């Protein structure tokens, strides 16, 4: 069951303008590149092999979208995109090898590549001509102050072919969301001079669901960056780094949800017998099978997460569970992480995801949100059964700031490939933990079967040697420091031995 609880996890602010801001959509400029690509690839679908060609066209569009090549750049230069267009045209041909000959494959791939290059080149030339005439310009906001922002503003005024119409400067980034909503800004240029990075990160993250395209001017912009040219942008020699949008868009959420439903359903079918066996084993140990706990699964949402019971009794608000609080079976389940298998039902119901930041209990979510910078930012995506922090060993009693850093990195750089990597590493961790547990059990059983070694004969008692006299300042008496065995030949103790009273000589 999932409920809304804004007190525990405040909803992530899309914009200060509320519903009006959420209605803002990217204009027609956001659809020009996909429309041109679709038109070109549609021409490549002939009569006889139309089904194969249609599949090829869809695959090319998917590769272009995954590469981010449907984003309309500020610098309209098709030569920077040639390597990506070649990859998008060539990779889908591998799936057609069993059905098409080599000549047909070369013809299809070559025509697709040439068609994309010519179509994009023609579109860019038409857009530059329209920009110079003051048509189709995009309202642009400069965030920051100082000489850098003024320099970029002058460039925009002198070079209208970039198609950016300056709407103004913004010195206070806290108002960024409301300004974007009020003025329908479609381009945001971040000039970091005079703006605090700590405040700017949170503000920009709050604006990511909006339709505005955000680019950052790097601080060391005069030094070359090890990034593909197609991933960069520029304005008259000033490099720009566009921020990713796919993981924060509705398309990204739809892809992630579809993969969660398909994979969780398959895993329930495949691992269902194992889950039933483990549940029966927990039930035979004399305790309830399932453990239910309320967790914060997303901003403004809490859900009841289900696990196999591994702890004897109730842990209350304790932060970590120690080994002595778990049963023998419970320790094994926790070490192999198999106690998390019932959460596949939460994933199938849409309360969690297979991969994402691990959900936390409401009490600790509120506390960490107050004490740890940007901890609440990790709630931008649904909580997961495993996550980027967990595959790096950050689970249990580990650093919470480190977890927040890895979780926010996952949210910023999310992709289906990253989910696949995390899932593969999680499977490897579970297999390794199960193997180590099996080896330890085998080693213990072998030690139990080994015959006992015969006892070694006792050493003969040691003979005490005469001891020297010593004077005790504490008691002002003479004592003898003797050496005595106490069962261990290596342990020696000192004791006082009374001396006989001196006898006087008689004449």
TANORUR-V403438 format. One record per backbone hydrogen bond with DSSP energy under -0.5 kcal/mol. NH is the residue of the N-H (numbers start at 0). CO is the residue of the C=O. Records with the same first field share a line. If there is no record, write none. Layout:
# TANORUR-V403438
NH: CO  CO
This chain:
# TANORUR-V403438
2: 301
4: 299
7: 4
8: 4
13: 11
17: 14
19: 16
21: 17
22: 18  19
23: 20
29: 26
30: 27
31: 27  28
32: 28
34: 30
35: 31
36: 32
37: 33
38: 34
39: 35
40: 36
41: 37
42: 38  39
43: 39  40
44: 41
45: 43
49: 46
52: 48
53: 49
54: 50
55: 51
56: 52
57: 53
58: 54
59: 55
60: 56
61: 57
62: 58
63: 59
64: 60
65: 61
66: 62
67: 63  64
68: 63
70: 67
72: 70
75: 73
76: 74
79: 76
80: 77
81: 78
84: 80
85: 81
86: 82
87: 83
88: 84
89: 85
90: 86
91: 87
92: 89
93: 90
94: 91
95: 92
96: 93
98: 95
99: 95
104: 100
105: 101
106: 102
107: 103
108: 104
109: 105
110: 106
111: 107
112: 108
113: 109
114: 110
115: 111
116: 112
117: 113
118: 114
119: 115
120: 116
121: 117
122: 118
123: 119
124: 120
125: 121
126: 122
127: 123
128: 124
129: 125
130: 126
131: 127
132: 128
133: 130
134: 129
137: 162
139: 164
140: 186
141: 167
142: 140  188
143: 141  169
144: 192
149: 145
150: 146
151: 147
152: 148
153: 149
154: 150
155: 151
156: 152
157: 153
158: 154
161: 158
162: 159
164: 137  162
165: 163
166: 139
167: 139
169: 141
172: 170
174: 171
175: 172
178: 174
179: 175
180: 176
181: 177
182: 178
183: 179
184: 179
185: 138
186: 138
187: 212
188: 140
189: 187  214
190: 142  188
191: 189  216
194: 191
199: 195
200: 196
201: 197
202: 198
203: 199
204: 200
205: 201
206: 202  203
207: 203  204
209: 206
212: 185
213: 211
214: 187
215: 240
216: 189
217: 215
220: 217  218
222: 219
226: 224
230: 227
231: 227  228
232: 239
234: 237
237: 234
238: 236
239: 232
240: 215
241: 230  239
242: 213
247: 244
248: 245
251: 245
252: 248
253: 249
254: 250
255: 251
256: 252
257: 253
258: 254
259: 255
260: 256
261: 257
262: 258
263: 259
264: 260
265: 261
266: 262
267: 263
268: 264
269: 265
270: 266
271: 267
274: 270
275: 271
276: 272
277: 273
278: 274
279: 275
280: 276
281: 277
282: 278
283: 279
284: 280  281
285: 282
286: 281
290: 306
292: 304
294: 302
295: 359
296: 294  300
297: 300
298: 378
299: 8
300: 297
301: 2
302: 294
303: 0
304: 292  302
306: 290
307: 338
308: 288
311: 324
312: 310
317: 314
324: 321
325: 322
326: 309
330: 326
331: 327
332: 328
333: 329
334: 330
335: 331
336: 332
337: 332
338: 332
339: 336
340: 337
342: 339
343: 340
344: 341
345: 341
346: 342
347: 343
348: 344
349: 346
350: 345
351: 345
352: 382
355: 385
359: 295
361: 293
364: 360
365: 361
366: 362
367: 363
368: 364
369: 365
370: 366
371: 367
372: 370
374: 371
377: 374
378: 375
379: 376
380: 377
382: 296
383: 356
384: 352
385: 353
390: 386
391: 388
392: 389
393: 388
394: 392
397: 395
402: 398
403: 399
404: 400
405: 401
406: 402
407: 403
408: 404
409: 405
410: 406
411: 407
412: 408
413: 410
418: 414
419: 415
420: 416
421: 417
422: 418
423: 419
424: 420
425: 421
426: 422
427: 423
428: 424
429: 425
430: 426
431: 427
432: 428
433: 429
434: 430
435: 431
436: 432
437: 433
438: 434
439: 435
440: 436
441: 437
442: 438
443: 439
444: 440
445: 441
446: 442
447: 443
448: 444
449: 445
469: 478
471: 469  476
472: 470
475: 471
476: 471
478: 469
480: 467  478
481: 479  494
483: 481  492
485: 487  490
488: 486
490: 487
491: 489
492: 483
496: 479
497: 495
